[in-house]
Amino acid sequence: MERSRKESQGGQEEDDWRRASWQGVDGRGAGCAAGDGQRVVHEVMAEDVELIVGAGRYERSAGRTGWRNGTRRREWDTRVGTVELEVPRVRGEAGYFPSFLQYRRRSERALAAALVEMVLKGVSTRKAEDVLAVMGVQGISPSQLSRFVGRLGEHVKAFREAPIDDAYPYVWLDAKYEKVRTDGVVRTQAVLVAIGVRQDGLRKVLGVSIWPEETAPGWREFLESLVERRLRGVRLVISDAHLGLRDAVRRVFVGATWQRCRVHFMRNVLAKVSRHKQPIVASLVKTIFAQMSQEEARRQLAWVLQQLEQAAPAVAQLIESAQDDVLAYMNFPEEHWSKLHSTNVLERLNRELGTRTRLVGIFPSQSSLLRFVTALLMEIDDDWSIDKRYLSERSMALLQAERPSLSAPAAQLVG
């Protein structure tokens, strides 16, 4: 009898907080945006409790494993505000604690990302507060918002300037373009990105910079900044054939080999023939890359040149001039070839950045673009640090054995 009375009281309290969450926490009805976040969370917790208890509210069941026992208020303090929760109490063999509260760090990152995007879009503090209220975050002040943006700026700057802690035999370089409003005019800006693979096979974001356009001075200054942060051991640089980039690589990474992206190279080749000839030309050129060694690839390349000298002389000339650069990856362990012949790994990263930057559209300033892109790269870099190795330790050991002095500086500045 006592248990039934307590179960009834617990169920009534659960009804009360569920009803309150549907009506809005300030009592202004279901249209109140501020209560939407709490409502969703409370509904999730109610479903969880029903599974744990083994019975619905007021339901008699032989399989019951616990009883509802009211709720307890919990203020979930994050770095960007406070979320008010009414967490159900459960008596019996199994207690209850919401699983999503165990992912506090990830939730805070989601809230932080929302704040970043609002700040970059120029959303006012008042509107930002309203949006966060929908997410269930209450009591954030203008000073808190300002402090958050300031801390974000400090974090992304520290990430961009942090010392590079290891040798990176492989480095990929690429640029993507974003729209930025400067002096009242929307202009395209180049986002320069560098990533590398460490001696243990893990990937890392090495750096990011913004330049008005993709030029040799811009690339050179960017690469020199990486060397100043102690980037060393660079043996192969993979990129497209942008002249300014090639010149910067040659001047900054002395002694390193340059690999011309094979995907971009094929596009350049096919652009020199008519559409109806492209399939057969593509098939011919691909036979070069299907060989099992660089020597065999060069023999096949010579045969392909003979086939194309008359039919497509412009293509033959391009292939002959680019053969050293497009086959450079074959000087490295065969296990790495599929990852080294192109900038695909960086193209995928740029596409991931693009899905987020498109939400912003036009950035209000160059600094806001740099802050936003760096914050996204920091998240990607965190994921890579716990992800599986991009290249196996065993295969990287083969590379190390070829040059034992890999840890010594291999990238230096040329005045």
Secondary structure, 3 states (H helix, E strand, C coil): CHHHHHHHHHHHHHHHHHHHHHHCCCCCCCCCHHHHHHHHHHHHHHHHHHHHHCCCCCCCCCCCCEEEEEEEEEEEEECCEEEEEEEEEEEECCCCCCHHHHHHHHHHHHHHHHHHHHHHCCCCHHHHHHHHHHCCCECCCHHHHHHHHHHHHHHHHHHHHCCCCCECCEEEEEEEEEEEEECCEEEEEEEEEEEEECCCCCEEEEEEEEECCCCHHHHHHHHHHHHHCCCECCCEEEECCCHHHHHHHHHHECCCEEEECHHHHHHHHHCCCCHHHHHHHHHHHHHHHCCCCHHHHHHHHHHHHHHHHHHCHHHHHHHHHHHHHHCHHHHCCHHHHHHHCCCHHHHHHHHHHHHHHHHHCEECCHHHHHHHHHHHHHHHHHHHHHCCCCCCHHHHHHHHHHCHHHHCCCCECCC
